[in-house]
Structures are given as C-alpha cells and as structure tokens.
Amino acid sequence: MKILSIIIALSLMALTGCSDDMITGPEEEPFTVESLESNAAQKVVKLVHIKGTYSGSGTIDPTRTDCPTGSVPISGEGTGIASHLGKIHVSFSHCSFFLVDPANPTYTDGHGELKSANGDTIFGSYNGFLTGPDTFQNVNIVNRGTGRFEDVTGELTETGSVDLTDTGFTFEISIDGFISTVGSSKR
C-alpha cells in the first residue's frame, strides 16, 4: 500500500505545474568578451595599516593667500619612516586660527603629501586641533596618489608635539591609519 501511495503522489506532482523552465532552468546571459572586460576592470580593495613617525620644522607661509580671515598660513617639511612607504619626506600647509586667537585651537584647509624614497606619493587633506599647549591631532583624508599609490584612498590620524622657536616651530608626529591597496594592484 505504501508503494502505491508513493507512486500516486509522484504522478500527481509530475502532472501539476511542471514547465520547460523547471527542466532546463532559466536562460542565462551569454558569456561575451565585453563581460570579461567589465569584470576584469573591477578591482579588489583591501585596507593596509600604515604606521610611522616623522619630524621636521615649519614656519608662517607668506606665499599661501587662500586662508580664511582670522587665520595664519603655516607650512612645514619633515622626514621619517612609515610602513609600506619606507623612508618618507613629508610636506604640509594649513591655516592656523590659534596664532591669531589663542582661544581657538583649530587649524583647517590642510594639504599634505607623503613621498616615499622612490618618489611614489600619497596626497591628502586635513583639519586638526591643539590637544594641549604643545600637542595636536589631525585627521588626513587620503584622496589620491602617484606610482603604486595611484587611486589610493584612506584615512590617517596624526598625533604629535610642537615646539615654537624664534623663527617658526619644530615638530614630531606619529601616523596611524589605513589606506586602500587599489593603487598597488596590477592593472
């Protein structure tokens, strides 16, 4: 009796709603050269941890004329070492409100670059603030690069100390953050 019930159930299932799509499956898109090229252009993005330190000096920059009213243009350069870059040369410029108004510990409109020994460079923009009388923190938004860092993106936090001198300032900075690996991927 069980066998007869199974045969009847299978027969009813076969008669109710079996279509060509159920047997052959849905029609798939054709595989073309264009679809290969489209998939090949997609890049896998991984984040790489960047850590480093650098030190140097800076001064008021009379050549920069785009700072907001109530701020002073500051520029500087330094050297150090960072993971995935090796030896680095750093240059930066920002607009400091603190030098005009000590109650406002911020600086804005920052632009900087980290250049590796072979010339490959990471560019970014930043804003920051004093965290104490001689310490600061800023966040860099990495937005482009050259060489193996072409198309790079990311975010780097810098913390450091600054000492005012008669002609400007000296600084020591630690970098910590992440960048994408798109720039170093083979094309």
Residue pairs with C-beta under 8 A, 6 or more apart in sequence:
29 35
43 151
43 182
43 185
44 181
44 185
45 180
45 181
45 182
46 180
46 181
47 154
47 178
47 179
47 180
47 181
48 84
48 178
48 179
48 180
48 181
49 83
49 177
49 178
50 82
50 83
50 84
50 85
50 154
50 156
50 175
50 176
50 177
50 178
50 179
51 82
51 83
51 174
51 175
51 176
52 80
52 81
52 82
52 83
52 85
52 88
52 174
52 175
53 80
53 81
53 82
53 172
53 173
53 174
53 175
54 78
54 79
54 80
54 81
54 82
54 88
54 90
54 172
54 173
54 175
55 78
55 79
55 80
55 170
55 171
55 172
55 173
56 76
56 77
56 78
56 79
56 90
56 170
56 171
57 76
57 77
57 78
57 165
57 168
57 169
57 170
57 171
58 74
58 75
58 76
58 77
58 92
58 168
58 169
58 171
59 74
59 75
59 76
59 167
59 168
59 169
60 72
60 73
60 74
60 99
60 168
61 73
61 74
61 75
61 93
62 73
63 73
64 73
64 75
64 93
64 95
65 73
66 109
67 73
67 95
67 109
68 95
68 108
68 109
70 97
70 100
70 101
70 104
71 95
71 96
71 97
71 99
71 100
71 107
71 108
72 95
72 96
72 99
72 100
73 93
73 94
73 95
73 96
74 93
74 94
74 95
74 96
74 99
74 107
75 91
75 92
75 93
76 91
76 92
76 93
76 168
76 169
76 171
77 89
77 90
77 91
77 92
78 89
78 90
78 171
78 173
79 87
79 88
79 89
79 90
80 87
80 88
80 90
80 173
81 87
81 88
82 88
82 114
82 175
84 179
85 114
85 116
85 120
85 122
86 116
86 117
87 116
87 117
88 114
88 115
88 116
88 117
89 114
89 115
90 112
90 113
90 114
90 115
90 173
91 112
91 113
91 115
92 110
92 111
92 112
92 113
92 126
93 110
93 111
93 112
94 107
94 108
94 109
94 110
94 111
94 126
94 127
94 128
95 107
95 108
95 109
95 110
96 107
97 104
97 105
97 106
97 107
97 108
98 104
98 105
98 106
98 107
98 130
105 129
105 130
106 127
106 128
106 129
106 130
107 127
107 128
107 129
107 138
108 127
109 125
109 127
110 125
110 126
110 127
110 128
110 138
110 140
111 123
111 124
111 125
111 126
112 123
112 124
112 125
112 126
112 140
113 121
113 122
113 123
113 124
114 121
114 122
114 175
115 121
116 147
118 147
119 146
119 147
120 145
120 146
120 147
120 148
120 149
121 145
121 146
121 147
121 149
122 142
122 145
122 149
122 152
122 179
123 142
123 143
123 144
123 145
124 140
124 141
124 142
124 143
124 156
125 140
125 141
125 143
126 138
126 139
126 140
126 141
126 158
127 138
127 139
128 136
128 137
128 138
128 139
128 158
129 136
129 137
129 138
130 136
131 137
131 159
134 161
134 162
134 163
135 159
135 160
135 161
135 162
136 159
136 160
136 161
136 162
137 157
137 158
137 159
137 160
138 157
138 158
139 155
139 156
139 157
139 158
140 155
140 156
140 157
140 158
140 177
141 155
142 152
142 153
142 154
142 155
142 156
142 177
142 179
143 153
144 150
144 151
144 152
145 151
145 152
145 183
147 183
148 183
148 184
149 179
149 183
149 184
150 183
151 180
151 182
151 183
152 179
152 180
152 182
152 183
153 179
153 180
153 182
154 177
154 178
154 179
154 180
155 177
155 178
156 175
156 176
156 177
156 178
156 179
157 175
157 176
157 177
158 173
158 174
158 175
158 176
159 173
159 174
159 176
160 171
160 172
160 173
160 174
161 171
161 172
162 169
162 170
162 171
163 169
163 170
163 171
